[in-house]
Amino acid sequence: MQTLQVNTTLNIGDIVIDPEYAQLVPPLKREKQRALRASIERDGLWEPIIINTENVVLDGHHRFRICQELGVLPRFTIKRFNSKNQERKYVIETNLYRRQLSKIELAALAQKLEPIYSEEAQERQKATIPEKGQKGFQPMSVSNETYIGRSAEQAAKAVGLSPITYHRAKTILEKGTEELKRKVKNGAVSITYAYKSVNRKEKHENPPELPQGIYDIIYADPPWKYYLQLRGDSELHYNTMPMDEISELRVPSADNAVLFLWATNPKLPQALEVMDRWGFTYKTNLVWIKDKIGTGYYFRAKHELLLLGTKGNIPAPMEHCRPHSVLNSPRREHSQKPDEIYEYIEVMYPGRSYLELFARNEREGWTAWGDEL
């Protein structure tokens, strides 16, 4: 890079805004824009705007636009670069070092740097390898994947992110919804949660096939969808499903079978309907009492219901195998259910074929199905 001229005054109409460079510049927060405008209006432009030899703005897009609006004649510094990549890198890094950016905004700039670093690395290697026919020539052995991997690490380092954080943020930028990206940018959702959410969404869109075979015991914890969220938005922890999708599952249950179905209090009517649609008749329920209180619009929930339904002529468990209808057990991870339930089911119906739907872990002797395994 070479500085050709400092404090050059040009006709403001001769200056060009490159859309590519303009979109590389993260917008200033509203209060900072107001402060900058007030400063220029009061004292004029202190810091020159950086342009290239073709009068394209490289740094100072906000200052230039404010000068246009106020009719203030700005000063310019002209810089020349050896390549377009060098110029582009200068635009990105200048904005990177000047602003307080969120991690997702830093990752967005790193994405712009990554191909530049990759191209520069390839150019450097080409310059050090003899051409074909010259002494010492040998085919290039570095793959594009290697360049991509190294440039990703370099880009992450340049913006001050760890490689794993950059990978996760880049996944969110490439595959996340605009709403999710907005939440991450505003700090409402962490990069880790958002990254897991994107991965869950991909699994949900390509769900595993239901297991083959017929099962006597079905244990299910459906990912109910809530349209009015309180604290602890379930979408941040797992992919929810609409009621219709849950009820339309072709559950591989035997002609004589038992269903153990978890239901939150607001979803009790839907859970009973799902039980019916799956071919089971409601019989009774178990109450899980938690050690911590949760959310609720009317009563703050401290319990969940495990509904029991039967199909065909499967008998009730022997009297000595019937557990109490109230289970006191601590709340753990979001939506994680007590391990005691597996033991209850195995005591009530020993030696059966067990299937857990919407499972998050595997248990010996059980078939587990779900997109979080």
Summary of the structure (lengths in Angstrom):
residues: 373
radius of gyration: 30.6
end to end distance: 52.2
largest distance: 94.5
contacts: 1037
relative contact order: 0.08
helix: 43%
strand: 18%
